[in-house]
């Protein structure tokens, strides 16, 4: 893990940069909420990031998943089966996590886009990191209720479909933070754009819905964005979502 991989955003809130995907660690005392888990190949870094902050996997109260792509779901089953950690997603994403269906860019589609800058190196890394591995879950669970979850950080799930049908961002209203997964990113190896943006079209199950979900993010009160890809973005999240809409149109 790089020395600068763990970014303290606020007290008890850390963004961790994995190999190409981020995850977030929320802490309250000895308890932890882990949001996303990187690629399967990122597992040593997931465990190392917890250890660096003084926590073991047994301290995880729950894993929250923004969406069930391999680069976010990677170690969820491991944490669930090995440590008994509950893993929660939006109800429309639960079947996706079980791999009853797959809403993920195919190898064929990636190869058709391989002429674009950055796509081929990203694809090689993704495959080596477990991007095509079987990461299906046996016991993914929908959120236990509406509104803020009774977990460290008090995250509020907000359904933002488009990237996948059950994609969720997590709002931390008291901290003024949005954890945006792949609904709004600040960079990606396959994009030449820097700053808030939608991922390239090939990554979205329903791009029109992904674009519409930016309006939902725009309505959230926050001034820090913790994306699934790219660096921390500081500044109005509403304006960041507006910028992504403008770039995508």
Beta strands, then each sheet from edge to edge (+ up, - down):
strand 1: 6-10
strand 2: 13-17
strand 3: 22-28
strand 4: 31-35
strand 5: 60-64
strand 6: 86-89
strand 7: 141-142
strand 8: 156-159
strand 9: 168-172
strand 10: 177-181
strand 11: 224-227
strand 12: 233-234
sheet 1: 1+ 2- 3+ 4- 5- 6- 7-
sheet 2: 8+ 9- 10+ 11+ 12-
end
